[in-house]
Amino acid sequence: MKPPLLRLLALLFALGLVAAACGGDSDDEGADDARVATATDDGGDMADDPADDVADDSSDDMADDGDDMTGDAADDMADDGDGMAAIDRTGEVIRVGYVNNEGAAFALPEFRTGGEVAIATINESGGINGAMIETVVCLSDGTPESAINCANELIEADVVLAYMGIEVASDAAIGLWLDAGIPYISSNSWGNIERNSPGAFLLHTASAAYAVGPAKTFSDLGLSHIAVILEGTPSGIAFIDSIVAPVLAHNEIEFERIIVDPAAPDWTAAIAAAQAAGVEGIWGQLTEPGCIGMVGAVAASGYTDPVFAGSCSFYIGILGELAIGTYTQGDVYFPSVKQFAPPEIADRLTQYEAEMAAAGYEDHIEGFAVAPYSAWRELEFILEKIEGPITSASVIDAFNNAGETPGWFGADLRCGMAPWPSETSHCGSSIAVWQIGMRDDGSIGRILVGDGFFDAFEYSGF
């Protein structure tokens, strides 16, 4: 495993709760690099950074056990099931904006490549009822200025919708998109404003759901006194105060708050403080580097009670056997855990692996690319339901009235139904808990806990 410390600092915990912006490189930045790329292009002309985009076992997972799904989503997407006449858009082009962070200081090309591969597959399979998707790509560097530049550039390009692969400066630009009447769409939330913005649609699980996995796990284990370790950032502290504290209280769990300096964390001292407090378990609500430091310090200290490493994943491959026994969570199935997925999702993951490999993105298969790939296959279904012209207004209307629609790598979506009422833009609220262990094939990886994916809101107390 390559030492991806610079890249790790650029990764997110909970796919959008906190961003640590360092690492990666790109020769393409900002609005000057906005360009048109048809979705049948594999993206080889775009900046790419495969060297360190490694994930061990999976990233952040979102899924359901499949029982509430509508069967094979491929069949669902081919047949609207309501007896309507087939819609023929042959010859039409759907022009969409695609923004992704790939600047000199912050680059996650996986959030672009996964979407490109999905769009190419959609087009090669006949497009949206015959219409081809054309992307106008703008690479942003993660700064507010770059986010604003991309928004202005793509609004001028007259795109029908704006898709964010990842845009950590989204709060600076989302007003521009929505004022222009252009729907803002992504797999997850990258800022605060979009979570409750009419015209914004975030296909996967609400950020607050990530407080529920650890709380439910500790409650199921019969624990009533834990430590929550976090890096002392304003957003991290706010998340603990507004979300974690009431969720733990609802589950009748008391907690000790242990804050570490994000610039110079002393993980040994943090674990010692937890032990001194006599806690029965430790929950790290941390960035990826923080999880590596915390779990390593736990192993060195000899602490043997349950440890929940937030929604981190990279620590598993880096620490190996030292990660065994820890818990993590997520909101989508990945190829490495497809043995736990319903058969139809396992088949889609196999298809995804083949398509990513054929496009030259083997290094991105197990990483964040699953999020945009899944989102675009879900977006395909929603767009196919539009009967009249596909415009910004009709896309917004389609989302608002989508109801329950198939999830591609996870639970069914409920866009327009606010499954997490305090984050109304999100289409999902399902989460899964995994424990790291030795698998039957001798590998170290995630093993699904309990009955698998569940609606986190039902256990939140909100």
Residue pairs with C-beta under 8 A, 6 or more apart in sequence:
1 54
1 56
1 317
1 318
2 51
2 52
2 54
4 23
4 52
4 54
4 314
5 23
5 289
6 22
6 23
6 24
6 52
7 23
7 24
7 52
7 53
8 23
8 287
8 288
8 289
8 292
8 314
9 20
9 21
9 22
9 23
9 287
9 289
10 19
10 20
10 21
10 22
10 23
10 24
10 106
10 107
10 108
11 20
11 108
11 287
11 288
11 314
12 18
12 19
12 20
12 166
12 168
12 287
12 288
13 285
13 286
13 287
13 288
13 290
13 291
13 310
13 311
13 312
14 60
14 207
14 210
14 310
14 311
15 59
15 60
15 187
15 188
15 204
15 311
15 331
15 368
15 371
16 188
16 189
16 190
16 207
17 207
17 210
17 235
17 239
18 231
18 233
18 235
18 236
18 239
18 287
19 142
19 168
19 190
20 287
20 288
20 289
21 105
21 106
21 142
21 168
22 105
22 106
23 52
23 105
23 106
23 107
24 49
24 52
24 102
24 105
24 106
24 107
24 108
24 109
25 49
25 104
25 107
26 47
26 49
26 102
26 103
26 104
26 107
26 109
26 139
27 47
28 46
28 47
28 102
28 139
29 102
29 103
29 104
29 139
29 140
29 141
29 146
30 103
30 138
30 139
30 140
30 141
30 146
30 149
30 150
31 138
31 146
31 149
31 150
31 152
31 153
33 137
33 138
33 139
34 136
34 137
34 138
34 139
34 150
34 153
34 154
34 157
35 136
35 137
36 134
36 135
36 136
36 137
37 43
37 45
37 46
37 116
37 134
37 135
37 136
37 137
38 123
38 132
38 134
38 135
39 116
39 119
39 120
39 122
39 123
39 132
39 133
39 134
39 135
40 120
40 123
40 124
41 116
41 120
42 116
42 117
42 120
42 358
42 359
42 360
43 112
43 113
43 116
43 117
43 359
43 361
44 360
46 109
46 112
46 116
46 137
46 139
47 102
47 107
47 109
47 139
48 109
48 113
49 102
49 107
49 109
50 361
50 363
50 364
51 363
53 108
53 109
53 110
53 363
53 364
53 367
54 314
54 317
54 363
54 366
54 367
55 313
55 314
55 317
55 334
55 366
55 367
55 368
56 313
56 314
56 316
56 317
56 318
56 366
56 445
57 313
57 316
57 317
57 334
57 336
57 337
57 366
57 436
57 444
57 445
57 446
58 313
58 330
58 334
58 335
58 336
58 337
58 366
58 445
58 446
59 313
59 330
59 334
59 366
59 367
59 368
59 370
59 371
60 311
60 313
60 329
60 330
60 331
60 332
60 371
61 329
61 330
61 331
61 332
61 333
61 334
61 337
61 410
61 432
61 434
61 446
62 204
62 205
62 330
62 331
62 332
62 333
62 407
62 409
62 410
62 411
62 428
62 430
62 431
62 432
62 453
63 330
63 331
63 332
63 333
63 341
63 345
63 407
63 409
63 410
63 411
63 430
63 432
63 452
63 453
64 407
64 410
64 411
64 412
64 430
64 452
64 453
65 342
65 451
65 452
65 453
66 341
66 342
66 344
66 345
68 411
68 412
69 342
69 344
69 406
69 407
69 411
69 412
70 76
70 404
70 406
70 412
71 344
72 344
73 344
73 348
73 377
73 381
73 406
73 407
73 408
74 344
74 348
76 381
76 406
77 377
77 380
77 381
77 384
77 406
80 384
80 385
84 387
86 129
87 129
87 384
87 386
87 387
88 129
88 130
89 127
89 128
89 129
89 130
89 131
89 390
90 130
90 131
91 130
91 131
92 130
92 131
92 132
92 390
93 131
93 132
93 133
93 134
94 127
94 128
94 131
94 132
94 133
94 134
94 160
94 383
94 390
95 134
95 136
95 157
95 158
95 159
95 160
96 133
96 134
96 135
96 136
96 159
96 160
96 161
96 162
96 163
97 135
97 136
97 138
97 150
97 154
97 155
97 157
97 159
97 161
97 162
97 163
97 182
98 112
98 115
98 135
98 136
98 137
98 138
98 163
98 165
99 137
99 138
99 139
99 140
99 147
99 150
99 151
99 154
99 162
99 163
99 164
99 165
99 167
100 108
100 109
100 111
100 112
100 137
100 138
100 139
100 140
100 164
100 165
100 166
100 167
101 107
101 108
101 111
101 139
101 140
101 141
101 142
101 165
101 166
101 167
101 168
102 108
102 109
102 112
102 139
102 140
102 141
103 139
103 140
103 141
103 142
103 143
103 146
104 141
105 141
105 142
106 141
106 142
106 168
108 165
108 166
108 368
109 364
110 364
110 367
110 368
110 369
110 372
111 165
111 166
111 368
111 369
111 371
111 372
112 137
112 139
112 165
112 372
113 356
113 359
113 361
113 364
113 369
114 165
114 356
114 361
114 364
114 368
114 369
114 370
114 371
114 372
114 373
114 376
115 163
115 165
115 372
115 373
115 375
115 376
116 135
116 359
117 352
117 355
117 356
117 359
117 361
117 369
117 373
118 372
118 373
118 374
118 375
118 376
118 377
118 380
119 133
119 135
119 376
120 355
120 359
121 355
121 377
122 128
122 133
122 376
122 377
122 380
123 132
123 133
127 133
128 380
128 383
128 384
128 390
129 384
131 390
136 154
136 157
136 159
138 149
138 150
138 153
138 154
139 150
140 146
140 147
140 149
140 150
140 167
140 169
142 167
142 168
142 169
143 169
144 169
144 171
144 172
144 173
145 172
146 169
147 167
147 169
147 170
147 172
147 173
148 172
148 173
148 176
150 167
150 173
151 162
151 173
151 176
151 177
152 176
154 162
155 176
155 177
155 180
155 182
159 182
160 182
160 390
160 391
160 392
160 395
161 182
161 183
161 185
161 392
161 395
162 177
162 182
162 183
162 184
162 185
163 185
163 186
163 372
163 375
163 376
163 379
164 170
164 184
164 185
164 186
164 190
165 186
165 372
166 186
166 190
166 368
167 173
167 186
167 190
167 191
168 190
168 191
169 191
170 184
170 190
170 191
170 193
170 194
171 191
171 192
171 193
171 194
174 184
174 191
174 193
174 194
174 197
174 200
175 193
177 183
177 184
177 199
178 184
178 197
178 198
178 199
178 200
180 392
181 199
181 392
181 393
181 396
182 199
182 392
183 199
183 200
183 201
183 392
183 395
183 396
183 399
184 194
184 197
184 199
184 200
184 201
185 200
185 201
185 202
185 203
185 375
185 379
185 399
186 194
186 202
186 203
186 375
187 202
187 203
187 204
187 371
187 372
187 374
187 375
188 202
188 204
188 205
188 207
188 371
189 195
189 202
189 206
189 207
189 423
189 425
189 426
194 200
194 202
194 425
195 202
195 206
195 207
195 423
195 424
195 425
195 426
196 422
196 423
196 424
196 425
197 425
199 396
200 425
201 399
201 415
201 425
201 427
202 423
202 425
202 426
202 427
203 374
203 375
203 378
203 379
203 413
203 415
203 427
203 428
204 331
204 332
204 371
204 374
204 375
204 410
204 426
204 427
204 428
205 331
205 420
205 426
205 428
205 429
205 430
205 431
205 456
206 419
206 420
206 422
206 423
206 426
206 428
206 429
206 456
206 457
207 423
207 426
208 243
208 420
208 422
208 423
208 456
208 460
208 462
209 331
209 420
209 429
209 430
209 431
209 456
209 457
209 460
210 310
210 311
210 329
210 431
211 239
211 243
211 244
211 247
211 460
212 247
212 431
212 456
212 457
212 459
212 460
213 308
213 311
213 327
213 329
213 431
213 432
213 433
213 456
214 283
214 308
214 310
214 327
214 329
215 244
215 247
215 248
215 250
215 251
215 253
215 459
216 251
216 433
216 454
216 456
216 459
217 306
217 308
217 327
217 433
217 449
218 226
218 251
218 253
218 280
218 281
218 283
218 306
218 308
219 251
219 252
219 253
220 450
221 281
221 306
223 253
223 280
223 281
223 306
224 252
224 253
224 254
224 280
225 253
225 254
225 255
225 256
225 278
225 279
225 280
226 248
226 253
226 254
226 255
226 256
226 279
226 280
226 281
226 282
226 283
227 255
227 256
227 257
227 258
227 273
227 274
227 277
227 279
227 281
227 282
227 283
228 240
228 244
228 248
228 255
228 256
228 257
228 258
228 283
228 284
228 285
229 258
229 259
229 260
229 270
229 274
229 282
229 283
229 284
229 285
229 286
229 294
230 236
230 237
230 240
230 257
230 258
230 259
230 260
230 284
230 285
230 286
231 259
231 260
231 261
231 262
231 265
231 286
231 287
231 290
232 259
232 260
232 261
232 262
233 262
236 285
237 259
239 285
240 257
240 285
244 255
244 285
245 255
246 461
246 462
247 460
247 461
247 462
248 254
248 255
249 461
250 459
250 460
250 461
251 459
251 461
255 279
255 283
256 273
256 274
256 277
256 279
258 270
258 273
258 274
260 266
260 267
260 270
260 290
262 287
262 290
265 290
265 293
267 293
267 294
267 296
267 297
268 297
268 300
268 301
270 294
270 297
271 282
271 294
271 297
271 298
271 301
271 303
272 301
274 282
274 303
275 301
275 303
279 305
280 305
280 306
281 305
281 306
281 307
281 308
282 294
282 298
282 303
282 305
282 306
282 307
282 308
283 307
283 308
283 310
284 290
284 291
284 294
284 295
284 307
284 308
284 309
284 310
284 312
285 310
286 294
286 309
286 310
286 312
287 312
288 312
288 313
288 314
288 315
290 312
291 309
291 310
291 312
291 314
291 315
292 312
292 314
292 315
292 318
292 319
294 307
294 309
295 307
295 309
295 315
295 319
295 322
295 323
295 326
296 315
296 319
296 322
298 307
298 326
299 319
299 322
306 325
306 327
307 325
307 326
307 327
308 326
308 327
308 328
308 329
309 315
309 323
309 326
309 327
309 328
310 328
310 329
311 328
311 329
311 330
312 328
313 328
313 330
315 323
315 326
316 323
316 328
316 436
316 444
316 445
316 446
320 444
321 444
323 436
323 444
324 436
324 437
324 438
324 444
325 435
325 436
325 437
326 435
326 436
327 433
327 434
327 435
327 436
327 449
328 433
328 434
328 436
328 446
329 431
329 432
329 433
329 434
330 431
330 432
330 434
331 410
331 428
331 430
331 431
331 432
332 370
332 371
332 374
332 409
332 410
333 340
333 341
333 345
333 349
333 370
333 409
333 410
334 349
334 366
334 370
334 409
335 349
335 350
335 352
335 353
335 365
335 366
335 370
336 366
336 445
336 446
337 434
337 445
337 446
337 448
338 345
338 346
338 349
338 350
339 346
340 447
340 448
340 452
341 349
345 408
345 409
345 410
348 377
348 408
348 409
349 409
352 365
352 370
352 373
352 409
353 365
356 362
356 364
356 365
356 369
356 373
357 365
361 369
370 409
373 408
373 409
374 407
374 408
374 409
374 410
375 408
377 408
378 405
378 406
378 407
378 408
378 413
381 405
381 406
382 395
382 398
382 399
382 402
382 405
382 415
383 390
383 395
383 398
385 398
385 402
386 394
386 395
386 398
388 394
399 415
399 416
400 415
400 416
401 416
402 413
402 415
402 416
402 427
403 414
403 415
403 416
403 417
404 412
404 413
404 414
404 417
405 412
405 413
405 414
405 415
406 412
406 413
407 413
407 428
410 428
410 430
410 453
411 428
411 430
411 453
413 427
413 428
414 427
414 428
415 427
416 427
417 427
418 424
418 426
419 426
419 427
419 428
419 429
419 455
419 457
420 426
420 429
420 456
420 457
421 457
421 462
422 462
429 455
429 456
429 457
430 453
430 454
430 455
430 456
431 453
431 454
431 456
432 448
432 449
432 452
432 453
432 454
433 448
433 449
433 450
434 446
434 447
434 448
434 449
435 446
435 447
435 449
436 444
436 445
436 446
436 447
437 444
437 445
437 447
438 444
439 445
439 447
